[in-house]
């Protein structure tokens, strides 16, 4: 999903935005590359690093991904109701914030 928002991310940036490990993103990137969804390109600012870019085929999946996320969200609302859905979203955002490596913690 982060590549739909900002194409051409380094693997580390993609991992951070996805909240996944670099190892997990590397494996997923390899699978997506094999399926023709992304390509790796040398970073022009740092020849040691790679940028991951969506192919035309990968970009076409954005509509499908958004529709699937809406379907899942609608199914959840039907299951637990709008009020509990809103509470769950707030709670999950709080958990994500707590687990964020960039979160500043008081000493």
CNS distance restraints for C-alpha pairs under 8 A (distance, minus, plus):
assign (resid   1 and name CA) (resid   5 and name CA) 6.87 0.50 0.50
assign (resid   1 and name CA) (resid  18 and name CA) 7.79 0.50 0.50
assign (resid   1 and name CA) (resid  62 and name CA) 7.90 0.50 0.50
assign (resid   2 and name CA) (resid   6 and name CA) 6.15 0.50 0.50
assign (resid   2 and name CA) (resid   7 and name CA) 7.66 0.50 0.50
assign (resid   2 and name CA) (resid  14 and name CA) 6.71 0.50 0.50
assign (resid   2 and name CA) (resid  17 and name CA) 6.46 0.50 0.50
assign (resid   2 and name CA) (resid  18 and name CA) 6.73 0.50 0.50
assign (resid   3 and name CA) (resid   7 and name CA) 4.54 0.50 0.50
assign (resid   3 and name CA) (resid   8 and name CA) 6.99 0.50 0.50
assign (resid   3 and name CA) (resid   9 and name CA) 7.05 0.50 0.50
assign (resid   3 and name CA) (resid  14 and name CA) 7.60 0.50 0.50
assign (resid   3 and name CA) (resid  53 and name CA) 7.31 0.50 0.50
assign (resid   3 and name CA) (resid  54 and name CA) 7.03 0.50 0.50
assign (resid   4 and name CA) (resid  59 and name CA) 7.17 0.50 0.50
assign (resid   4 and name CA) (resid  62 and name CA) 6.63 0.50 0.50
assign (resid   7 and name CA) (resid  52 and name CA) 7.31 0.50 0.50
assign (resid   7 and name CA) (resid  53 and name CA) 5.53 0.50 0.50
assign (resid   7 and name CA) (resid  54 and name CA) 6.57 0.50 0.50
assign (resid   8 and name CA) (resid  51 and name CA) 5.14 0.50 0.50
assign (resid   8 and name CA) (resid  52 and name CA) 5.02 0.50 0.50
assign (resid   8 and name CA) (resid  53 and name CA) 4.62 0.50 0.50
assign (resid   8 and name CA) (resid  54 and name CA) 7.62 0.50 0.50
assign (resid   9 and name CA) (resid  13 and name CA) 6.01 0.50 0.50
assign (resid   9 and name CA) (resid  14 and name CA) 5.92 0.50 0.50
assign (resid   9 and name CA) (resid  51 and name CA) 5.08 0.50 0.50
assign (resid   9 and name CA) (resid  52 and name CA) 5.46 0.50 0.50
assign (resid   9 and name CA) (resid  53 and name CA) 7.16 0.50 0.50
assign (resid  10 and name CA) (resid  14 and name CA) 6.14 0.50 0.50
assign (resid  10 and name CA) (resid  43 and name CA) 7.87 0.50 0.50
assign (resid  10 and name CA) (resid  49 and name CA) 7.03 0.50 0.50
assign (resid  10 and name CA) (resid  50 and name CA) 5.76 0.50 0.50
assign (resid  10 and name CA) (resid  51 and name CA) 4.47 0.50 0.50
assign (resid  10 and name CA) (resid  52 and name CA) 6.13 0.50 0.50
assign (resid  11 and name CA) (resid  15 and name CA) 6.05 0.50 0.50
assign (resid  11 and name CA) (resid  22 and name CA) 6.74 0.50 0.50
assign (resid  11 and name CA) (resid  25 and name CA) 6.72 0.50 0.50
assign (resid  11 and name CA) (resid  26 and name CA) 6.94 0.50 0.50
assign (resid  11 and name CA) (resid  50 and name CA) 7.10 0.50 0.50
assign (resid  11 and name CA) (resid  51 and name CA) 6.79 0.50 0.50
assign (resid  11 and name CA) (resid  52 and name CA) 6.87 0.50 0.50
assign (resid  12 and name CA) (resid  16 and name CA) 6.25 0.50 0.50
assign (resid  12 and name CA) (resid  22 and name CA) 5.95 0.50 0.50
assign (resid  13 and name CA) (resid  17 and name CA) 6.18 0.50 0.50
assign (resid  14 and name CA) (resid  18 and name CA) 5.95 0.50 0.50
assign (resid  14 and name CA) (resid  25 and name CA) 7.33 0.50 0.50
assign (resid  15 and name CA) (resid  19 and name CA) 5.76 0.50 0.50
assign (resid  15 and name CA) (resid  20 and name CA) 4.97 0.50 0.50
assign (resid  15 and name CA) (resid  21 and name CA) 5.69 0.50 0.50
assign (resid  15 and name CA) (resid  22 and name CA) 5.42 0.50 0.50
assign (resid  15 and name CA) (resid  24 and name CA) 7.90 0.50 0.50
assign (resid  15 and name CA) (resid  25 and name CA) 5.81 0.50 0.50
assign (resid  16 and name CA) (resid  20 and name CA) 6.47 0.50 0.50
assign (resid  16 and name CA) (resid  21 and name CA) 7.61 0.50 0.50
assign (resid  20 and name CA) (resid  24 and name CA) 6.26 0.50 0.50
assign (resid  20 and name CA) (resid  25 and name CA) 6.64 0.50 0.50
assign (resid  21 and name CA) (resid  25 and name CA) 6.34 0.50 0.50
assign (resid  22 and name CA) (resid  26 and name CA) 5.98 0.50 0.50
assign (resid  23 and name CA) (resid  27 and name CA) 6.31 0.50 0.50
assign (resid  24 and name CA) (resid  28 and name CA) 6.19 0.50 0.50
assign (resid  25 and name CA) (resid  29 and name CA) 5.80 0.50 0.50
assign (resid  26 and name CA) (resid  30 and name CA) 6.19 0.50 0.50
assign (resid  27 and name CA) (resid  31 and name CA) 6.42 0.50 0.50
assign (resid  28 and name CA) (resid  32 and name CA) 6.11 0.50 0.50
assign (resid  29 and name CA) (resid  33 and name CA) 5.90 0.50 0.50
assign (resid  29 and name CA) (resid  38 and name CA) 7.35 0.50 0.50
assign (resid  29 and name CA) (resid  52 and name CA) 7.85 0.50 0.50
assign (resid  30 and name CA) (resid  34 and name CA) 6.17 0.50 0.50
assign (resid  31 and name CA) (resid  35 and name CA) 6.30 0.50 0.50
assign (resid  32 and name CA) (resid  36 and name CA) 6.25 0.50 0.50
assign (resid  32 and name CA) (resid  37 and name CA) 5.14 0.50 0.50
assign (resid  32 and name CA) (resid  38 and name CA) 5.83 0.50 0.50
assign (resid  33 and name CA) (resid  37 and name CA) 5.68 0.50 0.50
assign (resid  33 and name CA) (resid  38 and name CA) 4.90 0.50 0.50
assign (resid  33 and name CA) (resid  39 and name CA) 5.77 0.50 0.50
assign (resid  33 and name CA) (resid  40 and name CA) 7.82 0.50 0.50
assign (resid  36 and name CA) (resid  55 and name CA) 6.91 0.50 0.50
assign (resid  36 and name CA) (resid  57 and name CA) 6.90 0.50 0.50
assign (resid  36 and name CA) (resid  58 and name CA) 7.25 0.50 0.50
assign (resid  37 and name CA) (resid  54 and name CA) 5.95 0.50 0.50
assign (resid  37 and name CA) (resid  55 and name CA) 5.35 0.50 0.50
assign (resid  37 and name CA) (resid  56 and name CA) 7.52 0.50 0.50
assign (resid  37 and name CA) (resid  57 and name CA) 5.59 0.50 0.50
assign (resid  37 and name CA) (resid  58 and name CA) 4.02 0.50 0.50
assign (resid  37 and name CA) (resid  59 and name CA) 7.67 0.50 0.50
assign (resid  38 and name CA) (resid  52 and name CA) 6.45 0.50 0.50
assign (resid  38 and name CA) (resid  53 and name CA) 5.36 0.50 0.50
assign (resid  38 and name CA) (resid  54 and name CA) 4.33 0.50 0.50
assign (resid  38 and name CA) (resid  55 and name CA) 5.09 0.50 0.50
assign (resid  38 and name CA) (resid  58 and name CA) 6.22 0.50 0.50
assign (resid  39 and name CA) (resid  52 and name CA) 5.83 0.50 0.50
assign (resid  39 and name CA) (resid  53 and name CA) 5.37 0.50 0.50
assign (resid  39 and name CA) (resid  54 and name CA) 6.44 0.50 0.50
assign (resid  39 and name CA) (resid  55 and name CA) 6.61 0.50 0.50
assign (resid  40 and name CA) (resid  50 and name CA) 5.97 0.50 0.50
assign (resid  40 and name CA) (resid  51 and name CA) 5.59 0.50 0.50
assign (resid  40 and name CA) (resid  52 and name CA) 4.74 0.50 0.50
assign (resid  40 and name CA) (resid  53 and name CA) 6.37 0.50 0.50
assign (resid  41 and name CA) (resid  50 and name CA) 5.33 0.50 0.50
assign (resid  41 and name CA) (resid  51 and name CA) 5.13 0.50 0.50
assign (resid  41 and name CA) (resid  52 and name CA) 6.44 0.50 0.50
assign (resid  41 and name CA) (resid  53 and name CA) 7.41 0.50 0.50
assign (resid  42 and name CA) (resid  46 and name CA) 7.59 0.50 0.50
assign (resid  42 and name CA) (resid  47 and name CA) 5.75 0.50 0.50
assign (resid  42 and name CA) (resid  48 and name CA) 7.26 0.50 0.50
assign (resid  42 and name CA) (resid  49 and name CA) 6.03 0.50 0.50
assign (resid  42 and name CA) (resid  50 and name CA) 4.48 0.50 0.50
assign (resid  42 and name CA) (resid  51 and name CA) 6.08 0.50 0.50
assign (resid  43 and name CA) (resid  47 and name CA) 5.53 0.50 0.50
assign (resid  43 and name CA) (resid  48 and name CA) 7.38 0.50 0.50
assign (resid  43 and name CA) (resid  49 and name CA) 5.46 0.50 0.50
assign (resid  43 and name CA) (resid  50 and name CA) 5.06 0.50 0.50
assign (resid  43 and name CA) (resid  51 and name CA) 5.58 0.50 0.50
assign (resid  54 and name CA) (resid  58 and name CA) 5.18 0.50 0.50
assign (resid  54 and name CA) (resid  59 and name CA) 5.80 0.50 0.50
assign (resid  55 and name CA) (resid  59 and name CA) 6.09 0.50 0.50
assign (resid  56 and name CA) (resid  60 and name CA) 6.27 0.50 0.50
assign (resid  57 and name CA) (resid  61 and name CA) 6.88 0.50 0.50
assign (resid  58 and name CA) (resid  62 and name CA) 7.44 0.50 0.50
assign (resid  60 and name CA) (resid  64 and name CA) 7.66 0.50 0.50
assign (resid  61 and name CA) (resid  65 and name CA) 6.03 0.50 0.50
assign (resid  62 and name CA) (resid  66 and name CA) 6.10 0.50 0.50
assign (resid  63 and name CA) (resid  67 and name CA) 6.17 0.50 0.50
assign (resid  64 and name CA) (resid  68 and name CA) 6.14 0.50 0.50
assign (resid  65 and name CA) (resid  69 and name CA) 6.18 0.50 0.50
assign (resid  66 and name CA) (resid  70 and name CA) 6.23 0.50 0.50
assign (resid  67 and name CA) (resid  71 and name CA) 6.16 0.50 0.50
assign (resid  68 and name CA) (resid  72 and name CA) 6.18 0.50 0.50
assign (resid  69 and name CA) (resid  73 and name CA) 6.10 0.50 0.50
assign (resid  70 and name CA) (resid  74 and name CA) 6.01 0.50 0.50
assign (resid  71 and name CA) (resid  75 and name CA) 6.11 0.50 0.50
assign (resid  72 and name CA) (resid  76 and name CA) 6.19 0.50 0.50
assign (resid  73 and name CA) (resid  77 and name CA) 6.22 0.50 0.50
assign (resid  74 and name CA) (resid  78 and name CA) 6.16 0.50 0.50
assign (resid  75 and name CA) (resid  79 and name CA) 6.18 0.50 0.50
assign (resid  76 and name CA) (resid  80 and name CA) 6.10 0.50 0.50
assign (resid  76 and name CA) (resid  81 and name CA) 7.55 0.50 0.50
assign (resid  76 and name CA) (resid  85 and name CA) 7.12 0.50 0.50
assign (resid  77 and name CA) (resid  81 and name CA) 4.70 0.50 0.50
assign (resid  77 and name CA) (resid  82 and name CA) 5.42 0.50 0.50
assign (resid  77 and name CA) (resid  85 and name CA) 5.85 0.50 0.50
assign (resid  78 and name CA) (resid  82 and name CA) 7.86 0.50 0.50
assign (resid  80 and name CA) (resid  84 and name CA) 5.95 0.50 0.50
assign (resid  80 and name CA) (resid  85 and name CA) 6.39 0.50 0.50
assign (resid  81 and name CA) (resid  85 and name CA) 6.01 0.50 0.50
assign (resid  82 and name CA) (resid  86 and name CA) 6.11 0.50 0.50
assign (resid  83 and name CA) (resid  87 and name CA) 6.35 0.50 0.50
assign (resid  84 and name CA) (resid  88 and name CA) 5.96 0.50 0.50
assign (resid  85 and name CA) (resid  89 and name CA) 6.20 0.50 0.50
assign (resid  86 and name CA) (resid  90 and name CA) 6.32 0.50 0.50
assign (resid  87 and name CA) (resid  91 and name CA) 6.14 0.50 0.50
assign (resid  88 and name CA) (resid  92 and name CA) 6.04 0.50 0.50
assign (resid  89 and name CA) (resid  93 and name CA) 6.12 0.50 0.50
assign (resid  90 and name CA) (resid  94 and name CA) 6.25 0.50 0.50
assign (resid  91 and name CA) (resid  95 and name CA) 6.31 0.50 0.50
assign (resid  92 and name CA) (resid  96 and name CA) 6.13 0.50 0.50
assign (resid  93 and name CA) (resid  97 and name CA) 6.13 0.50 0.50
assign (resid  94 and name CA) (resid  98 and name CA) 6.19 0.50 0.50
assign (resid  95 and name CA) (resid  99 and name CA) 6.20 0.50 0.50
assign (resid  96 and name CA) (resid 100 and name CA) 6.02 0.50 0.50
assign (resid  97 and name CA) (resid 103 and name CA) 6.90 0.50 0.50
assign (resid  98 and name CA) (resid 103 and name CA) 7.09 0.50 0.50
assign (resid  99 and name CA) (resid 103 and name CA) 7.75 0.50 0.50
